[in-house]
Amino acid sequence: LYAVNDNTNRVTIFNNVFSRTGQILAIDNQIVIEGATNLKGLTYDVDTDVLILTDVRNQFNDSDGAIFVIDDFTTKLNAVGPFGVILPSMYRKIEGSNTTLGTPLDVQYNSQTGMIYVADRSSQSGSVITFDIRNTGTNATPLSTRQVRGVSSLYLKK
């Protein structure tokens, strides 16, 4: 189980969640995403081994959101070791004025099409913004933006 530590730059990892007893889970691992500040959304695709995170950054600024794409995540997780740091050289970051990202709260990924779907609360009072994972320059322009007022989470049915 991967979980974002809300309002931080950390992802917590719990192993064998359903075979454990007791009500409180002990942390098995926790990694820091250097350069992130206020992580919210997380999706992991086991087939392509890609972890994608959304970063609200400053919640009072509607134009500073970001997406972190970590390809070959398992290899990088093993390389940094327990309680390690994922460095900027280990991920791609989508941010900037062209992205229209403000308050990206959730993310989903379709590995069959290569599309990243982001629920962004600040863009047009709520939007689902789509990026192509193969064309994610730092200040990438979205492939599409669909207004969905109040959107805060997504579920992608494949």
Beta strands, then each sheet from edge to edge (+ up, - down):
strand 1: 2-4
strand 2: 10-13
strand 3: 29-33
strand 4: 39-45
strand 5: 50-55
strand 6: 66-70
strand 7: 85-86
strand 8: 92-95
strand 9: 104-110
strand 10: 115-120
strand 11: 127-132
strand 12: 144-147
sheet 1: 1+ 2- 3+ 7+
sheet 2: 4+ 5- 6+ 8-
sheet 3: 9+ 10- 11+ 12-
end
